[in-house]
Amino acid sequence: MTDTVPPSPAMILVQPQMGENIGAAARAMWNFGLDRMRVVDPRDGWPNERAVALASGAGRLLDEAAIYPTTAEATADIDYLFATTARQRGLTKPVVSPERAMVMAREMIAQGQRVGVLFGPERAGLENADIARASAIVSVPVNPAFPSLNLAQCVLLLGYEWVRATTEVPGEVMEMAKTRYANGIEREKLGDHVEDMLGQAGFFFPEDKAPHMKQSLRNMWGRLPLTLADVQILHGMLRQFARWKDGTNRPS
């Protein structure tokens, strides 16, 4: 796995204590297309059945995970190393957000460098000796009264930022349920139908204000993001009102 430059950063789990957390971390990685897992001295040995159980569909990452006895060996081929920690460690290093870290990772990997991210044991996090190997620290703006993040949560957070750094993620997408937005003529006919019904009901009063009232209604139809289905429903409602008014659709 280390013979060629990877297209994504290596997620390096240092002395993880529970197989379940390794499996959950693998699942979090694969959610965002990260497939370079390295594991340093797992407490419960390797392979680990509990890790496989929690990995679900991401078991391939565990099959291909590289196992190392020490952090030094796991990071020997890494050109730029990030260390995740929520605590001040008294070390002089750049401290970056997860977002900035993954933007940096994208840029360095594009230049042919190998990038890794260190994650510490669940209970106490990384030791200073491991953090000292890193080029920069990744710090998450968590609640200072409760800064502890689960291993998989931390991996998930970095994975999400990796996708944001490497993929165009739209801020909003409209899902059209078997319809489309209404076009100009469809809006125009809806406006005609509404005006006709309101005119019959005596809504446009006094008469000298009718043009302004109609213009305001047209402005409302133009402003609303109406779909064809919306327009059809509104036409149906108006037709039903007309039938009710004429007494042709009243309950017996």
Legacy VTK file of the C-alpha trace (Angstrom):
# vtk DataFile Version 3.0
C-alpha trace
ASCII
DATASET POLYDATA
POINTS 252 float
0.000 0.000 0.000
2.957 2.401 0.448
4.730 1.799 -2.880
2.890 4.606 -4.680
1.666 8.011 -3.627
-1.883 7.571 -2.291
-4.686 9.746 -3.705
-5.945 10.480 -0.191
-4.368 10.924 3.242
-3.563 7.894 5.369
-5.683 7.636 8.513
-3.318 6.352 11.213
-4.930 4.941 14.349
-2.405 4.853 17.181
-2.934 2.105 19.765
-6.719 1.880 19.382
-8.166 0.104 22.393
-11.331 -1.483 21.027
-11.962 -3.420 17.847
-15.399 -1.831 17.605
-13.843 1.614 17.310
-11.491 0.469 14.562
-14.429 -0.946 12.632
-16.476 2.207 13.135
-13.503 4.291 11.995
-13.218 2.178 8.838
-16.896 2.724 8.153
-16.503 6.480 8.670
-13.527 6.526 6.306
-15.323 4.674 3.551
-18.341 6.992 3.871
-16.093 9.674 2.414
-13.933 7.633 0.072
-10.875 7.339 2.329
-9.312 3.901 1.993
-5.784 4.184 3.460
-5.936 2.865 7.031
-2.892 2.234 9.169
-3.127 0.783 12.667
-0.388 1.073 15.266
-0.162 -1.612 17.963
-3.903 -2.333 18.470
-4.523 -3.316 22.079
-6.693 -6.365 21.310
-4.529 -7.730 18.518
-5.143 -8.166 14.801
-7.204 -9.289 12.955
-10.125 -8.382 15.177
-13.600 -9.880 14.761
-15.291 -6.981 16.548
-13.723 -4.542 14.115
-15.093 -6.553 11.195
-18.572 -6.605 12.736
-18.687 -2.810 13.136
-17.133 -2.057 9.753
-20.244 -3.314 7.948
-19.672 -2.699 4.222
-16.222 -1.213 4.815
-14.552 -4.516 5.663
-12.206 -4.160 2.693
-10.422 -1.347 4.492
-9.673 -3.683 7.396
-8.437 -6.390 5.027
-6.058 -3.909 3.436
-5.089 -2.048 6.618
-1.369 -1.853 7.283
-0.407 -2.852 10.834
2.687 -1.342 12.473
4.312 -1.907 15.861
5.240 1.764 16.381
4.155 5.215 15.274
7.640 5.852 13.918
7.313 2.935 11.509
3.749 3.845 10.554
4.783 7.367 9.583
8.239 6.690 8.137
7.160 7.366 4.535
4.844 10.297 5.351
5.953 13.681 4.046
3.499 15.789 6.032
1.831 14.540 9.198
-1.149 15.977 11.055
-1.882 15.049 14.669
-5.401 15.358 16.069
-5.764 16.553 19.642
-8.205 18.633 21.653
-5.728 19.606 24.385
-2.924 22.136 24.518
0.356 20.210 24.577
2.955 22.938 25.110
4.507 22.237 21.703
5.319 24.935 19.161
3.402 23.857 16.065
0.834 25.273 13.657
-2.706 24.538 14.856
-5.232 24.229 12.037
-8.922 23.486 11.751
-10.090 20.222 10.179
-11.222 22.207 7.135
-7.837 23.863 6.679
-6.000 20.585 7.277
-7.818 18.800 4.479
-7.356 21.711 2.069
-3.638 21.519 2.817
-3.707 17.736 2.361
-5.373 18.084 -1.030
-2.747 20.577 -2.191
0.198 18.520 -0.959
-1.108 15.243 -2.386
-1.625 16.987 -5.734
2.095 17.831 -5.606
3.004 14.182 -5.073
3.483 14.224 -1.305
2.271 11.601 1.144
0.021 12.940 3.894
-1.053 11.227 7.095
-3.376 12.023 10.009
-2.701 10.627 13.481
-5.561 9.665 15.797
-4.818 8.720 19.394
-6.195 6.058 21.741
-9.780 6.502 22.852
-9.076 7.106 26.526
-6.243 9.648 26.583
-5.492 10.628 23.001
-2.061 10.961 21.468
1.036 11.174 23.615
3.369 14.135 23.208
6.013 11.837 21.735
3.665 11.051 18.844
2.500 14.638 18.418
6.125 15.760 18.268
6.474 13.785 15.013
3.695 15.814 13.376
4.113 18.860 11.178
0.877 20.426 12.424
-1.909 19.881 14.930
-5.560 19.571 13.954
-7.835 21.013 16.614
-11.621 20.766 16.608
-13.595 23.637 18.206
-15.442 21.415 20.658
-17.037 22.285 23.990
-14.059 23.050 26.293
-15.967 21.497 29.198
-16.245 18.221 27.260
-13.535 18.066 24.570
-13.411 14.289 24.147
-14.365 12.916 20.728
-14.956 9.268 19.964
-12.308 7.866 17.594
-14.789 7.177 14.803
-16.374 10.620 15.247
-13.013 12.284 14.805
-12.247 10.218 11.708
-15.697 11.016 10.334
-15.153 14.731 10.841
-11.842 14.691 8.946
-13.391 12.533 6.241
-16.207 15.014 5.738
-13.744 17.873 5.421
-11.708 15.817 2.943
-14.746 15.477 0.694
-15.482 19.188 1.013
-11.893 19.974 0.040
-11.819 17.649 -2.953
-15.399 17.652 -4.265
-17.784 20.384 -5.321
-20.529 20.040 -2.717
-23.623 22.146 -3.541
-25.035 24.069 -0.617
-28.582 23.255 -1.631
-30.255 20.955 -4.151
-33.948 20.904 -4.990
-35.300 17.362 -5.371
-38.112 17.420 -7.931
-40.652 14.666 -7.219
-41.774 13.722 -10.750
-42.453 17.345 -11.668
-40.679 20.494 -12.852
-40.857 24.193 -12.221
-43.820 25.915 -13.832
-42.938 27.982 -16.874
-44.064 31.492 -17.737
-47.259 30.622 -19.607
-48.347 28.198 -16.855
-47.881 30.911 -14.229
-49.694 33.384 -16.451
-52.740 31.124 -16.837
-52.804 30.485 -13.101
-52.801 34.230 -12.538
-55.674 34.625 -15.016
-57.652 31.920 -13.231
-57.086 33.476 -9.801
-58.024 36.962 -11.027
-61.182 35.643 -12.654
-62.294 33.887 -9.466
-61.414 36.849 -7.242
-63.168 39.203 -9.631
-66.367 37.149 -9.397
-66.056 37.251 -5.600
-65.764 41.061 -5.618
-62.220 41.043 -4.270
-60.912 43.889 -6.456
-62.538 46.774 -4.631
-62.495 49.693 -4.853
-62.198 49.630 -8.630
-59.436 52.245 -8.858
-57.141 50.009 -6.791
-57.789 46.881 -8.876
-54.772 47.307 -11.234
-52.349 47.598 -8.314
-53.924 44.616 -6.527
-53.658 42.474 -9.669
-50.038 43.517 -10.174
-49.243 42.526 -6.569
-50.787 39.113 -7.158
-48.758 38.624 -10.372
-45.654 39.628 -8.477
-46.426 36.980 -5.847
-46.846 34.241 -8.475
-43.583 35.294 -10.100
-41.743 35.241 -6.781
-42.931 31.838 -5.598
-40.954 28.749 -6.756
-44.071 27.008 -8.059
-43.815 23.614 -9.705
-46.153 22.342 -12.404
-47.745 20.095 -9.767
-48.338 23.144 -7.549
-50.019 25.007 -10.402
-52.230 22.027 -11.236
-53.314 21.688 -7.603
-54.168 25.392 -7.377
-56.209 25.199 -10.605
-58.061 22.199 -9.148
-58.791 24.089 -5.940
-60.150 27.066 -7.848
-62.367 24.847 -10.008
-63.692 23.163 -6.866
-64.502 26.543 -5.325
-66.433 27.479 -8.491
-68.445 24.252 -8.404
-69.198 24.769 -4.705
-70.324 28.332 -5.346
-72.678 27.174 -8.128
-74.088 24.408 -5.940
-72.999 21.695 -8.383
-70.711 19.922 -5.925
-72.388 20.293 -2.549
-72.910 17.255 -0.302
-76.526 16.029 -0.347
LINES 1 253
252 0 1 2 3 4 5 6 7 8 9 10 11 12 13 14 15 16 17 18 19 20 21 22 23 24 25 26 27 28 29 30 31 32 33 34 35 36 37 38 39 40 41 42 43 44 45 46 47 48 49 50 51 52 53 54 55 56 57 58 59 60 61 62 63 64 65 66 67 68 69 70 71 72 73 74 75 76 77 78 79 80 81 82 83 84 85 86 87 88 89 90 91 92 93 94 95 96 97 98 99 100 101 102 103 104 105 106 107 108 109 110 111 112 113 114 115 116 117 118 119 120 121 122 123 124 125 126 127 128 129 130 131 132 133 134 135 136 137 138 139 140 141 142 143 144 145 146 147 148 149 150 151 152 153 154 155 156 157 158 159 160 161 162 163 164 165 166 167 168 169 170 171 172 173 174 175 176 177 178 179 180 181 182 183 184 185 186 187 188 189 190 191 192 193 194 195 196 197 198 199 200 201 202 203 204 205 206 207 208 209 210 211 212 213 214 215 216 217 218 219 220 221 222 223 224 225 226 227 228 229 230 231 232 233 234 235 236 237 238 239 240 241 242 243 244 245 246 247 248 249 250 251
